[in-house]
Amino acid sequence: MSDAISKVFDQNSATREDAKRAAAVAAAIELIAARVASPTVKQSQLADEMDNLSRYADQIQQALNKK
């Protein structure tokens, strides 16, 4: 996890649920960063991906909660 993401996680880990959400958001940001790092990605794609951040985090949380 990047230092910036770690700081967000540390600052938002007041409760177990907060920690889970912070981890899901951090994972989603890492995925977005990897996706938009490609030289063929248009600038507008970053904005589109960031608009989907909450949805991605929701999906990651749901996947983690499945047993």
N, C-alpha and C positions, 0 to 999 in steps of 0.2 A: 504494500500500500504506500502511496506517495506521502511525503511529509505533510503536505497541505491536507490531504484526506485524513491522515492520522490525527491532525489537530482538530478537524471538524468532528471526528469520531470521539476524541477525548472530551471536547467541550460539550457534546450532546449526549453523553452517556449517563445521565442522572438515574435512569431506571433501566431495568432489563428490556422493556419494550422500546425505550428510547435508543438503547444500544443496538437492538436488532434493526431498527429503522435506519440508524446512522450507518450501520454496516451495509445494509441493502442499498442505500443511496451512494455510499462510497464505491460499492461494486458496480453500480450502474454508471457512475461517472468514469470509472476506469474503462468500462466497455465502450462508452462514448468516445473517450480519448483515443482508444486504440482504433476505433472505426474512422474517426476524422483525421487521424494522423497520415492517412494515405495521401500522396500527392495528387491523386485524381479526384479527391473530394472537393466539391464546391463549397464556398464560404457559407452559403445559405443552408447547407446540410447540417452545419453545427447548430444553427438556430433551431432547425427542425428536430434534431436529436435532443437538444436541451428541453424543447417543448414536451418531449416524451419521457423526460427523466423520472417523473413521479410514477408514470405507468410502468416503466422498467423496474423501478424499485419495488412497486407493488408485486410485480410478477416474480421478482427474486425472493421477496418475503414469502409469497405463497409457495414457491418451490421449496424453500427451507422448512416450511411448516408441514409439508407432506411427509407422512411416515410410511 
